[in-house]
Amino acid sequence: MLDCHNTHALLDLVGRDLLTRFDCLDADDPLLPLAHQHEAESPCPDLETVRLQLLQPKVDRTALLGPLEASVNRDLSYRTQTAATFQLSLERELFLFGRPLFQLLLPLGIHAVQAGAGLHLVAAAKRPTAC
C-alpha cells in the first residue's frame, strides 16, 4: 500500500477497521490484559495539540511539559516492570506497547534527559514545525 509517489491506496485505508496488536494475540495470552491496561493507563496524547501549544508565543512550557513528563515516566515504569516480570525482548515490548512516549515527542523538539530514577522533559528553544 505504501507508494510514496501515489498515496491514494494508503489514504483509502484511513478510518477503516484494521488489525491491531490486540487482534494478533491469542485470547488466552497473559500479556493481552497487560497490553489493554497499558493502552488505558498510558494513552498517547494528541501530538498535534501539543505541537500547536508549543507554537504559542506565551506558552508556559513548564505547565505543558509537567503532565507529559508524568505520562512518559508512567509509560516507562509500566514497560520496565512488565518486561522484567515476563522477560520480554525489546521487539515483544514494542509490539505490545508501541513506541515509548518520549520517542514520539522527539519530532516536536521535546527531549528526555535522565533525572534520578526517571526522565525529565526539555523543550528545545526552536519551535516545532510539523508532526
A tleap script that builds the chain and sets N, CA, C and O, in Angstrom:
source leaprc.protein.ff14SB
mol = sequence {
  NMET LEU ASP CYS HIE ASN THR HIE ALA LEU
  LEU ASP LEU VAL GLY ARG ASP LEU LEU THR
  ARG PHE ASP CYS LEU ASP ALA ASP ASP PRO
  LEU LEU PRO LEU ALA HIE GLN HIE GLU ALA
  GLU SER PRO CYS PRO ASP LEU GLU THR VAL
  ARG LEU GLN LEU LEU GLN PRO LYS VAL ASP
  ARG THR ALA LEU LEU GLY PRO LEU GLU ALA
  SER VAL ASN ARG ASP LEU SER TYR ARG THR
  GLN THR ALA ALA THR PHE GLN LEU SER LEU
  GLU ARG GLU LEU PHE LEU PHE GLY ARG PRO
  LEU PHE GLN LEU LEU LEU PRO LEU GLY ILE
  HIE ALA VAL GLN ALA GLY ALA GLY LEU HIE
  LEU VAL ALA ALA ALA LYS ARG PRO THR ALA
  CCYS
}
set mol.1.N position { 0.806 -1.194 0.000 }
set mol.1.CA position { 0.000 0.000 0.000 }
set mol.1.C position { 0.855 1.266 0.000 }
set mol.1.O position { 0.421 2.321 -0.462 }
set mol.2.N position { 2.067 1.148 0.520 }
set mol.2.CA position { 2.896 2.336 0.646 }
set mol.2.C position { 3.621 2.608 -0.668 }
set mol.2.O position { 4.552 1.900 -1.052 }
set mol.3.N position { 3.169 3.640 -1.331 }
set mol.3.CA position { 3.788 4.107 -2.568 }
set mol.3.C position { 3.973 5.604 -2.407 }
set mol.3.O position { 3.000 6.359 -2.436 }
set mol.4.N position { 5.185 6.029 -2.241 }
set mol.4.CA position { 5.467 7.440 -1.945 }
set mol.4.C position { 5.042 8.379 -3.068 }
set mol.4.O position { 4.840 9.570 -2.836 }
set mol.5.N position { 4.907 7.858 -4.265 }
set mol.5.CA position { 4.527 8.702 -5.403 }
set mol.5.C position { 3.020 8.786 -5.582 }
set mol.5.O position { 2.514 9.703 -6.229 }
set mol.6.N position { 2.306 7.827 -5.005 }
set mol.6.CA position { 0.850 7.828 -5.115 }
set mol.6.C position { 0.297 7.241 -3.818 }
set mol.6.O position { 0.289 6.023 -3.639 }
set mol.7.N position { -0.159 8.095 -2.924 }
set mol.7.CA position { -0.613 7.667 -1.593 }
set mol.7.C position { -2.100 7.367 -1.527 }
set mol.7.O position { -2.622 7.104 -0.443 }
set mol.8.N position { -2.798 7.400 -2.660 }
set mol.8.CA position { -4.254 7.195 -2.646 }
set mol.8.C position { -4.656 5.865 -2.017 }
set mol.8.O position { -5.596 5.825 -1.223 }
set mol.9.N position { -3.974 4.787 -2.350 }
set mol.9.CA position { -4.325 3.474 -1.794 }
set mol.9.C position { -4.160 3.461 -0.287 }
set mol.9.O position { -4.993 2.907 0.430 }
set mol.10.N position { -3.097 4.066 0.189 }
set mol.10.CA position { -2.858 4.121 1.630 }
set mol.10.C position { -3.889 5.010 2.314 }
set mol.10.O position { -4.420 4.644 3.363 }
set mol.11.N position { -4.174 6.153 1.742 }
set mol.11.CA position { -5.151 7.079 2.332 }
set mol.11.C position { -6.562 6.487 2.342 }
set mol.11.O position { -7.374 6.843 3.196 }
set mol.12.N position { -6.857 5.592 1.407 }
set mol.12.CA position { -8.163 4.926 1.390 }
set mol.12.C position { -8.373 4.048 2.626 }
set mol.12.O position { -9.510 3.745 2.985 }
set mol.13.N position { -7.279 3.639 3.279 }
set mol.13.CA position { -7.379 2.795 4.468 }
set mol.13.C position { -7.659 3.587 5.743 }
set mol.13.O position { -8.091 3.013 6.743 }
set mol.14.N position { -7.422 4.882 5.721 }
set mol.14.CA position { -7.592 5.715 6.910 }
set mol.14.C position { -9.037 5.622 7.395 }
set mol.14.O position { -9.979 5.771 6.617 }
set mol.15.N position { -9.190 5.375 8.684 }
set mol.15.CA position { -10.519 5.303 9.278 }
set mol.15.C position { -11.191 3.944 9.157 }
set mol.15.O position { -12.270 3.746 9.714 }
set mol.16.N position { -10.595 3.021 8.458 }
set mol.16.CA position { -11.171 1.686 8.324 }
set mol.16.C position { -10.766 0.830 9.510 }
set mol.16.O position { -9.776 1.104 10.188 }
set mol.17.N position { -11.541 -0.198 9.745 }
set mol.17.CA position { -11.187 -1.157 10.782 }
set mol.17.C position { -10.051 -2.030 10.269 }
set mol.17.O position { -10.212 -2.784 9.310 }
set mol.18.N position { -8.918 -1.916 10.916 }
set mol.18.CA position { -7.734 -2.681 10.531 }
set mol.18.C position { -7.294 -3.537 11.701 }
set mol.18.O position { -7.757 -3.351 12.826 }
set mol.19.N position { -6.411 -4.462 11.440 }
set mol.19.CA position { -5.866 -5.287 12.515 }
set mol.19.C position { -5.071 -4.421 13.479 }
set mol.19.O position { -4.380 -3.484 13.079 }
set mol.20.N position { -5.183 -4.753 14.740 }
set mol.20.CA position { -4.372 -4.111 15.765 }
set mol.20.C position { -3.538 -5.184 16.440 }
set mol.20.O position { -3.711 -6.372 16.169 }
set mol.21.N position { -2.642 -4.774 17.312 }
set mol.21.CA position { -1.843 -5.767 18.031 }
set mol.21.C position { -2.735 -6.668 18.869 }
set mol.21.O position { -2.393 -7.827 19.104 }
set mol.22.N position { -3.878 -6.153 19.327 }
set mol.22.CA position { -4.795 -6.963 20.133 }
set mol.22.C position { -5.373 -8.112 19.313 }
set mol.22.O position { -5.643 -9.188 19.848 }
set mol.23.N position { -5.560 -7.887 18.029 }
set mol.23.CA position { -6.070 -8.931 17.139 }
set mol.23.C position { -5.032 -10.026 16.896 }
set mol.23.O position { -5.384 -11.148 16.531 }
set mol.24.N position { -3.776 -9.708 17.094 }
set mol.24.CA position { -2.685 -10.643 16.806 }
set mol.24.C position { -2.288 -11.492 18.006 }
set mol.24.O position { -1.428 -12.366 17.892 }
set mol.25.N position { -2.907 -11.242 19.151 }
set mol.25.CA position { -2.608 -12.016 20.356 }
set mol.25.C position { -3.735 -13.009 20.611 }
set mol.25.O position { -4.906 -12.696 20.397 }
set mol.26.N position { -3.378 -14.205 21.067 }
set mol.26.CA position { -4.386 -15.186 21.438 }
set mol.26.C position { -5.210 -14.652 22.603 }
set mol.26.O position { -4.692 -13.929 23.455 }
set mol.27.N position { -6.471 -15.002 22.640 }
set mol.27.CA position { -7.365 -14.524 23.700 }
set mol.27.C position { -6.885 -14.925 25.087 }
set mol.27.O position { -7.157 -14.226 26.064 }
set mol.28.N position { -6.167 -16.055 25.183 }
set mol.28.CA position { -5.685 -16.513 26.490 }
set mol.28.C position { -4.233 -16.105 26.768 }
set mol.28.O position { -3.641 -16.559 27.747 }
set mol.29.N position { -3.663 -15.256 25.916 }
set mol.29.CA position { -2.290 -14.783 26.126 }
set mol.29.C position { -2.262 -13.930 27.393 }
set mol.29.O position { -3.015 -12.961 27.489 }
set mol.30.N position { -1.406 -14.266 28.375 }
set mol.30.CA position { -1.373 -13.495 29.625 }
set mol.30.C position { -0.936 -12.050 29.426 }
set mol.30.O position { -1.133 -11.221 30.314 }
set mol.31.N position { -0.349 -11.736 28.283 }
set mol.31.CA position { 0.078 -10.367 28.020 }
set mol.31.C position { -1.035 -9.495 27.439 }
set mol.31.O position { -0.927 -8.269 27.448 }
set mol.32.N position { -2.094 -10.111 26.940 }
set mol.32.CA position { -3.187 -9.336 26.350 }
set mol.32.C position { -3.819 -8.369 27.347 }
set mol.32.O position { -3.998 -7.201 27.003 }
set mol.33.N position { -4.165 -8.789 28.560 }
set mol.33.CA position { -4.725 -7.818 29.511 }
set mol.33.C position { -3.733 -6.704 29.865 }
set mol.33.O position { -4.134 -5.571 30.134 }
set mol.34.N position { -2.446 -7.032 29.864 }
set mol.34.CA position { -1.442 -6.016 30.166 }
set mol.34.C position { -1.351 -4.984 29.046 }
set mol.34.O position { -1.177 -3.794 29.308 }
set mol.35.N position { -1.468 -5.436 27.809 }
set mol.35.CA position { -1.458 -4.500 26.683 }
set mol.35.C position { -2.681 -3.583 26.747 }
set mol.35.O position { -2.579 -2.384 26.488 }
set mol.36.N position { -3.832 -4.153 27.094 }
set mol.36.CA position { -5.051 -3.334 27.244 }
set mol.36.C position { -4.901 -2.355 28.406 }
set mol.36.O position { -5.310 -1.199 28.302 }
set mol.37.N position { -4.326 -2.808 29.491 }
set mol.37.CA position { -4.137 -1.944 30.659 }
set mol.37.C position { -3.200 -0.783 30.318 }
set mol.37.O position { -3.464 0.360 30.689 }
set mol.38.N position { -2.125 -1.075 29.623 }
set mol.38.CA position { -1.192 -0.026 29.225 }
set mol.38.C position { -1.892 0.989 28.331 }
set mol.38.O position { -1.714 2.196 28.498 }
set mol.39.N position { -2.669 0.513 27.403 }
set mol.39.CA position { -3.409 1.400 26.485 }
set mol.39.C position { -4.350 2.319 27.255 }
set mol.39.O position { -4.484 3.497 26.923 }
set mol.40.N position { -5.001 1.782 28.282 }
set mol.40.CA position { -5.949 2.568 29.069 }
set mol.40.C position { -5.244 3.548 30.006 }
set mol.40.O position { -5.701 4.677 30.179 }
set mol.41.N position { -4.139 3.123 30.607 }
set mol.41.CA position { -3.465 3.940 31.614 }
set mol.41.C position { -2.420 4.883 31.029 }
set mol.41.O position { -2.043 5.862 31.674 }
set mol.42.N position { -1.957 4.607 29.839 }
set mol.42.CA position { -0.926 5.445 29.214 }
set mol.42.C position { -1.309 5.791 27.776 }
set mol.42.O position { -0.577 5.469 26.841 }
set mol.43.N position { -2.459 6.447 27.603 }
set mol.43.CA position { -2.845 6.784 26.226 }
set mol.43.C position { -1.895 7.841 25.659 }
set mol.43.O position { -1.360 8.674 26.390 }
set mol.44.N position { -1.706 7.788 24.377 }
set mol.44.CA position { -0.852 8.762 23.715 }
set mol.44.C position { -1.599 10.095 23.653 }
set mol.44.O position { -2.756 10.144 23.236 }
set mol.45.N position { -0.936 11.169 24.066 }
set mol.45.CA position { -1.594 12.471 23.952 }
set mol.45.C position { -1.753 12.849 22.482 }
set mol.45.O position { -1.092 12.281 21.612 }
set mol.46.N position { -2.616 13.789 22.219 }
set mol.46.CA position { -2.789 14.297 20.859 }
set mol.46.C position { -1.547 15.126 20.522 }
set mol.46.O position { -1.409 16.263 20.974 }
set mol.47.N position { -0.659 14.553 19.736 }
set mol.47.CA position { 0.623 15.196 19.458 }
set mol.47.C position { 0.465 16.472 18.641 }
set mol.47.O position { 1.285 17.384 18.756 }
set mol.48.N position { -0.556 16.548 17.834 }
set mol.48.CA position { -0.797 17.780 17.079 }
set mol.48.C position { -1.191 18.909 18.022 }
set mol.48.O position { -0.775 20.051 17.823 }
set mol.49.N position { -1.980 18.609 19.036 }
set mol.49.CA position { -2.343 19.620 20.030 }
set mol.49.C position { -1.103 20.085 20.786 }
set mol.49.O position { -0.933 21.281 21.024 }
set mol.50.N position { -0.245 19.157 21.160 }
set mol.50.CA position { 0.997 19.516 21.849 }
set mol.50.C position { 1.841 20.412 20.948 }
set mol.50.O position { 2.384 21.418 21.405 }
set mol.51.N position { 1.952 20.058 19.689 }
set mol.51.CA position { 2.732 20.857 18.734 }
set mol.51.C position { 2.179 22.272 18.648 }
set mol.51.O position { 2.936 23.242 18.686 }
set mol.52.N position { 0.874 22.390 18.535 }
set mol.52.CA position { 0.261 23.716 18.430 }
set mol.52.C position { 0.453 24.525 19.704 }
set mol.52.O position { 0.649 25.739 19.651 }
set mol.53.N position { 0.398 23.854 20.847 }
set mol.53.CA position { 0.631 24.561 22.109 }
set mol.53.C position { 2.063 25.083 22.183 }
set mol.53.O position { 2.295 26.190 22.669 }
set mol.54.N position { 3.021 24.297 21.708 }
set mol.54.CA position { 4.414 24.733 21.715 }
set mol.54.C position { 4.649 25.928 20.797 }
set mol.54.O position { 5.585 26.700 21.004 }
set mol.55.N position { 3.802 26.079 19.791 }
set mol.55.CA position { 3.931 27.195 18.860 }
set mol.55.C position { 3.427 28.513 19.441 }
set mol.55.O position { 3.755 29.584 18.931 }
set mol.56.N position { 2.637 28.437 20.497 }
set mol.56.CA position { 2.097 29.650 21.103 }
set mol.56.C position { 3.243 30.480 21.678 }
set mol.56.O position { 4.095 29.945 22.388 }
set mol.57.N position { 3.273 31.779 21.381 }
set mol.57.CA position { 4.406 32.604 21.830 }
set mol.57.C position { 4.518 32.733 23.345 }
set mol.57.O position { 5.623 32.912 23.857 }
set mol.58.N position { 3.426 32.648 24.064 }
set mol.58.CA position { 3.480 32.847 25.514 }
set mol.58.C position { 3.163 31.569 26.286 }
set mol.58.O position { 2.689 31.628 27.421 }
set mol.59.N position { 3.421 30.424 25.676 }
set mol.59.CA position { 3.105 29.167 26.336 }
set mol.59.C position { 3.996 28.969 27.565 }
set mol.59.O position { 5.196 29.241 27.536 }
set mol.60.N position { 3.384 28.497 28.623 }
set mol.60.CA position { 4.135 28.130 29.829 }
set mol.60.C position { 4.630 26.699 29.621 }
set mol.60.O position { 3.898 25.737 29.852 }
set mol.61.N position { 5.854 26.578 29.192 }
set mol.61.CA position { 6.405 25.254 28.848 }
set mol.61.C position { 6.474 24.330 30.050 }
set mol.61.O position { 6.319 23.117 29.907 }
set mol.62.N position { 6.703 24.878 31.215 }
set mol.62.CA position { 6.752 24.048 32.420 }
set mol.62.C position { 5.386 23.423 32.671 }
set mol.62.O position { 5.286 22.237 32.984 }
set mol.63.N position { 4.339 24.225 32.534 }
set mol.63.CA position { 2.985 23.699 32.738 }
set mol.63.C position { 2.611 22.690 31.664 }
set mol.63.O position { 1.899 21.726 31.946 }
set mol.64.N position { 3.071 22.892 30.460 }
set mol.64.CA position { 2.781 21.973 29.354 }
set mol.64.C position { 3.551 20.665 29.512 }
set mol.64.O position { 3.001 19.584 29.296 }
set mol.65.N position { 4.827 20.767 29.890 }
set mol.65.CA position { 5.668 19.571 29.953 }
set mol.65.C position { 5.436 18.733 31.205 }
set mol.65.O position { 5.715 17.534 31.195 }
set mol.66.N position { 4.935 19.331 32.280 }
set mol.66.CA position { 4.729 18.587 33.527 }
set mol.66.C position { 3.871 17.344 33.358 }
set mol.66.O position { 4.307 16.249 33.712 }
set mol.67.N position { 2.646 17.486 32.820 }
set mol.67.CA position { 1.810 16.294 32.615 }
set mol.67.C position { 2.410 15.308 31.610 }
set mol.67.O position { 2.271 14.096 31.771 }
set mol.68.N position { 3.074 15.824 30.579 }
set mol.68.CA position { 3.723 14.934 29.605 }
set mol.68.C position { 4.843 14.142 30.269 }
set mol.68.O position { 5.012 12.952 30.004 }
set mol.69.N position { 5.600 14.803 31.126 }
set mol.69.CA position { 6.687 14.126 31.833 }
set mol.69.C position { 6.144 13.012 32.728 }
set mol.69.O position { 6.716 11.924 32.791 }
set mol.70.N position { 5.036 13.291 33.417 }
set mol.70.CA position { 4.422 12.257 34.254 }
set mol.70.C position { 3.980 11.073 33.392 }
set mol.70.O position { 4.145 9.919 33.788 }
set mol.71.N position { 3.422 11.357 32.217 }
set mol.71.CA position { 2.993 10.290 31.304 }
set mol.71.C position { 4.173 9.482 30.785 }
set mol.71.O position { 4.105 8.256 30.699 }
set mol.72.N position { 5.252 10.172 30.439 }
set mol.72.CA position { 6.462 9.494 29.956 }
set mol.72.C position { 6.987 8.536 31.018 }
set mol.72.O position { 7.314 7.388 30.717 }
set mol.73.N position { 7.065 9.001 32.244 }
set mol.73.CA position { 7.604 8.163 33.322 }
set mol.73.C position { 6.663 7.023 33.692 }
set mol.73.O position { 7.123 5.934 34.038 }
set mol.74.N position { 5.362 7.253 33.626 }
set mol.74.CA position { 4.390 6.176 33.885 }
set mol.74.C position { 4.522 5.100 32.805 }
set mol.74.O position { 4.516 3.907 33.108 }
set mol.75.N position { 4.642 5.526 31.550 }
set mol.75.CA position { 4.810 4.609 30.423 }
set mol.75.C position { 6.070 3.769 30.602 }
set mol.75.O position { 6.027 2.546 30.466 }
set mol.76.N position { 7.184 4.414 30.904 }
set mol.76.CA position { 8.451 3.680 31.059 }
set mol.76.C position { 8.430 2.740 32.255 }
set mol.76.O position { 8.970 1.637 32.187 }
set mol.77.N position { 7.816 3.165 33.338 }
set mol.77.CA position { 7.729 2.317 34.525 }
set mol.77.C position { 6.933 1.046 34.220 }
set mol.77.O position { 7.339 -0.056 34.586 }
set mol.78.N position { 5.811 1.213 33.555 }
set mol.78.CA position { 4.974 0.060 33.204 }
set mol.78.C position { 5.749 -0.902 32.302 }
set mol.78.O position { 5.741 -2.115 32.512 }
set mol.79.N position { 6.413 -0.338 31.299 }
set mol.79.CA position { 7.189 -1.161 30.369 }
set mol.79.C position { 8.296 -1.923 31.090 }
set mol.79.O position { 8.484 -3.122 30.881 }
set mol.80.N position { 9.020 -1.208 31.938 }
set mol.80.CA position { 10.147 -1.807 32.651 }
set mol.80.C position { 9.687 -2.956 33.544 }
set mol.80.O position { 10.283 -4.033 33.540 }
set mol.81.N position { 8.633 -2.720 34.300 }
set mol.81.CA position { 8.126 -3.756 35.210 }
set mol.81.C position { 7.609 -4.964 34.440 }
set mol.81.O position { 7.888 -6.105 34.808 }
set mol.82.N position { 6.858 -4.714 33.374 }
set mol.82.CA position { 6.296 -5.823 32.597 }
set mol.82.C position { 7.395 -6.600 31.883 }
set mol.82.O position { 7.373 -7.830 31.858 }
set mol.83.N position { 8.354 -5.884 31.303 }
set mol.83.CA position { 9.448 -6.553 30.596 }
set mol.83.C position { 10.257 -7.421 31.551 }
set mol.83.O position { 10.663 -8.526 31.189 }
set mol.84.N position { 10.495 -6.934 32.764 }
set mol.84.CA position { 11.256 -7.714 33.742 }
set mol.84.C position { 10.465 -8.924 34.219 }
set mol.84.O position { 11.009 -10.024 34.321 }
set mol.85.N position { 9.193 -8.728 34.510 }
set mol.85.CA position { 8.357 -9.818 35.014 }
set mol.85.C position { 8.218 -10.942 33.993 }
set mol.85.O position { 8.296 -12.120 34.342 }
set mol.86.N position { 8.010 -10.572 32.725 }
set mol.86.CA position { 7.759 -11.572 31.687 }
set mol.86.C position { 8.971 -11.831 30.798 }
set mol.86.O position { 8.872 -12.546 29.801 }
set mol.87.N position { 10.113 -11.250 31.158 }
set mol.87.CA position { 11.351 -11.413 30.394 }
set mol.87.C position { 11.112 -11.159 28.902 }
set mol.87.O position { 11.438 -11.985 28.049 }
set mol.88.N position { 10.531 -9.992 28.620 }
set mol.88.CA position { 10.197 -9.644 27.238 }
set mol.88.C position { 11.423 -9.143 26.489 }
set mol.88.O position { 12.238 -8.401 27.037 }
set mol.89.N position { 11.542 -9.551 25.248 }
set mol.89.CA position { 12.557 -8.975 24.376 }
set mol.89.C position { 12.103 -7.554 24.019 }
set mol.89.O position { 10.935 -7.205 24.190 }
set mol.90.N position { 13.025 -6.760 23.532 }
set mol.90.CA position { 12.678 -5.405 23.115 }
set mol.90.C position { 11.628 -5.439 22.004 }
set mol.90.O position { 10.706 -4.622 21.996 }
set mol.91.N position { 11.762 -6.365 21.084 }
set mol.91.CA position { 10.795 -6.481 19.990 }
set mol.91.C position { 9.391 -6.773 20.517 }
set mol.91.O position { 8.413 -6.189 20.050 }
set mol.92.N position { 9.299 -7.662 21.476 }
set mol.92.CA position { 7.995 -8.022 22.056 }
set mol.92.C position { 7.407 -6.840 22.822 }
set mol.92.O position { 6.210 -6.570 22.731 }
set mol.93.N position { 8.250 -6.139 23.577 }
set mol.93.CA position { 7.776 -4.965 24.315 }
set mol.93.C position { 7.215 -3.920 23.347 }
set mol.93.O position { 6.130 -3.382 23.570 }
set mol.94.N position { 7.958 -3.636 22.275 }
set mol.94.CA position { 7.498 -2.634 21.310 }
set mol.94.C position { 6.225 -3.082 20.600 }
set mol.94.O position { 5.367 -2.257 20.283 }
set mol.95.N position { 6.100 -4.368 20.350 }
set mol.95.CA position { 4.869 -4.877 19.746 }
set mol.95.C position { 3.681 -4.659 20.682 }
set mol.95.O position { 2.621 -4.199 20.258 }
set mol.96.N position { 3.867 -4.991 21.946 }
set mol.96.CA position { 2.766 -4.901 22.914 }
set mol.96.C position { 2.359 -3.468 23.235 }
set mol.96.O position { 1.173 -3.174 23.382 }
set mol.97.N position { 3.336 -2.581 23.343 }
set mol.97.CA position { 3.060 -1.245 23.870 }
set mol.97.C position { 3.330 -0.116 22.883 }
set mol.97.O position { 3.071 1.044 23.202 }
set mol.98.N position { 3.842 -0.420 21.697 }
set mol.98.CA position { 4.177 0.636 20.746 }
set mol.98.C position { 5.458 1.350 21.162 }
set mol.98.O position { 6.122 0.960 22.123 }
set mol.99.N position { 5.791 2.399 20.423 }
set mol.99.CA position { 6.997 3.156 20.754 }
set mol.99.C position { 6.788 3.917 22.050 }
set mol.99.O position { 5.680 4.382 22.317 }
set mol.100.N position { 7.829 4.054 22.860 }
set mol.100.CA position { 7.712 4.824 24.094 }
set mol.100.C position { 7.338 6.274 23.797 }
set mol.100.O position { 7.739 6.839 22.780 }
set mol.101.N position { 6.571 6.856 24.693 }
set mol.101.CA position { 6.089 8.220 24.508 }
set mol.101.C position { 7.238 9.205 24.320 }
set mol.101.O position { 7.134 10.118 23.501 }
set mol.102.N position { 8.334 9.037 25.063 }
set mol.102.CA position { 9.427 10.002 24.925 }
set mol.102.C position { 9.973 10.021 23.500 }
set mol.102.O position { 10.453 11.059 23.044 }
set mol.103.N position { 9.909 8.892 22.784 }
set mol.103.CA position { 10.367 8.855 21.396 }
set mol.103.C position { 9.390 9.573 20.469 }
set mol.103.O position { 9.797 10.187 19.483 }
set mol.104.N position { 8.105 9.493 20.788 }
set mol.104.CA position { 7.098 10.156 19.967 }
set mol.104.C position { 7.171 11.680 20.090 }
set mol.104.O position { 6.726 12.404 19.200 }
set mol.105.N position { 7.736 12.156 21.198 }
set mol.105.CA position { 7.835 13.594 21.426 }
set mol.105.C position { 9.054 14.227 20.745 }
set mol.105.O position { 9.107 15.447 20.589 }
set mol.106.N position { 10.013 13.424 20.347 }
set mol.106.CA position { 11.241 13.945 19.742 }
set mol.106.C position { 10.996 14.845 18.530 }
set mol.106.O position { 11.604 15.913 18.451 }
set mol.107.N position { 10.132 14.464 17.580 }
set mol.107.CA position { 9.919 15.346 16.422 }
set mol.107.C position { 9.331 16.709 16.798 }
set mol.107.O position { 9.390 17.651 16.007 }
set mol.108.N position { 8.770 16.813 17.988 }
set mol.108.CA position { 8.217 18.083 18.454 }
set mol.108.C position { 9.279 18.938 19.154 }
set mol.108.O position { 8.986 20.041 19.616 }
set mol.109.N position { 10.486 18.437 19.227 }
set mol.109.CA position { 11.553 19.174 19.890 }
set mol.109.C position { 11.558 18.985 21.392 }
set mol.109.O position { 12.172 19.768 22.117 }
set mol.110.N position { 10.880 17.951 21.868 }
set mol.110.CA position { 10.845 17.647 23.298 }
set mol.110.C position { 11.772 16.467 23.542 }
set mol.110.O position { 11.558 15.368 23.030 }
set mol.111.N position { 12.798 16.717 24.328 }
set mol.111.CA position { 13.808 15.700 24.593 }
set mol.111.C position { 13.724 15.229 26.037 }
set mol.111.O position { 13.375 15.994 26.937 }
set mol.112.N position { 14.045 13.974 26.240 }
set mol.112.CA position { 14.054 13.391 27.583 }
set mol.112.C position { 15.494 13.253 28.050 }
set mol.112.O position { 16.360 12.779 27.315 }
set mol.113.N position { 15.732 13.676 29.283 }
set mol.113.CA position { 17.051 13.511 29.887 }
set mol.113.C position { 16.880 12.763 31.202 }
set mol.113.O position { 15.894 12.946 31.915 }
set mol.114.N position { 17.853 11.924 31.506 }
set mol.114.CA position { 17.801 11.145 32.747 }
set mol.114.C position { 17.830 12.078 33.947 }
set mol.114.O position { 18.672 12.972 34.029 }
set mol.115.N position { 16.907 11.864 34.876 }
set mol.115.CA position { 16.839 12.672 36.095 }
set mol.115.C position { 16.464 11.748 37.239 }
set mol.115.O position { 15.292 11.418 37.421 }
set mol.116.N position { 17.461 11.330 38.011 }
set mol.116.CA position { 17.184 10.410 39.106 }
set mol.116.C position { 16.696 9.085 38.572 }
set mol.116.O position { 17.340 8.471 37.721 }
set mol.117.N position { 15.551 8.645 39.075 }
set mol.117.CA position { 15.003 7.350 38.668 }
set mol.117.C position { 14.119 7.453 37.431 }
set mol.117.O position { 13.613 6.436 36.956 }
set mol.118.N position { 13.923 8.649 36.904 }
set mol.118.CA position { 13.036 8.816 35.759 }
set mol.118.C position { 13.639 9.702 34.696 }
set mol.118.O position { 14.854 9.886 34.623 }
set mol.119.N position { 12.756 10.250 33.869 }
set mol.119.CA position { 13.170 11.150 32.806 }
set mol.119.C position { 12.579 12.531 33.051 }
set mol.119.O position { 11.490 12.667 33.608 }
set mol.120.N position { 13.304 13.537 32.633 }
set mol.120.CA position { 12.848 14.918 32.703 }
set mol.120.C position { 12.741 15.413 31.266 }
set mol.120.O position { 13.640 15.169 30.461 }
set mol.121.N position { 11.651 16.107 30.933 }
set mol.121.CA position { 11.456 16.603 29.574 }
set mol.121.C position { 11.943 18.033 29.443 }
set mol.121.O position { 11.752 18.865 30.330 }
set mol.122.N position { 12.583 18.294 28.304 }
set mol.122.CA position { 13.081 19.626 27.984 }
set mol.122.C position { 12.644 19.938 26.560 }
set mol.122.O position { 12.880 19.155 25.640 }
set mol.123.N position { 12.005 21.091 26.387 }
set mol.123.CA position { 11.587 21.510 25.052 }
set mol.123.C position { 12.681 22.375 24.443 }
set mol.123.O position { 13.199 23.289 25.085 }
set mol.124.N position { 13.020 22.077 23.212 }
set mol.124.CA position { 14.031 22.866 22.510 }
set mol.124.C position { 13.525 24.290 22.333 }
set mol.124.O position { 12.320 24.528 22.253 }
set mol.125.N position { 14.451 25.221 22.273 }
set mol.125.CA position { 14.074 26.628 22.082 }
set mol.125.C position { 13.422 26.835 20.727 }
set mol.125.O position { 12.552 27.694 20.579 }
set mol.126.N position { 13.831 26.062 19.746 }
set mol.126.CA position { 13.262 26.153 18.403 }
set mol.126.C position { 11.845 25.590 18.425 }
set mol.126.O position { 11.616 24.515 18.979 }
set mol.127.N position { 10.912 26.290 17.839 }
set mol.127.CA position { 9.517 25.860 17.795 }
set mol.127.C position { 9.343 24.735 16.768 }
set mol.127.O position { 9.976 24.759 15.713 }
set mol.128.N position { 8.487 23.750 17.072 }
set mol.128.CA position { 8.262 22.649 16.122 }
set mol.128.C position { 7.524 23.160 14.892 }
set mol.128.O position { 6.761 24.124 14.963 }
set mol.129.N position { 7.764 22.502 13.770 }
set mol.129.CA position { 7.109 22.920 12.541 }
set mol.129.C position { 6.018 21.946 12.111 }
set mol.129.O position { 4.996 22.376 11.577 }
set mol.130.N position { 6.203 20.668 12.324 }
set mol.130.CA position { 5.199 19.683 11.916 }
set mol.130.C position { 5.405 18.395 12.683 }
set mol.130.O position { 6.482 18.144 13.225 }
set mol.131.N position { 4.356 17.576 12.724 }
set mol.131.CA position { 4.462 16.272 13.380 }
set mol.131.C position { 5.086 15.277 12.452 }
set mol.131.O position { 5.262 14.115 12.819 }
savepdb mol mol.pdb
quit
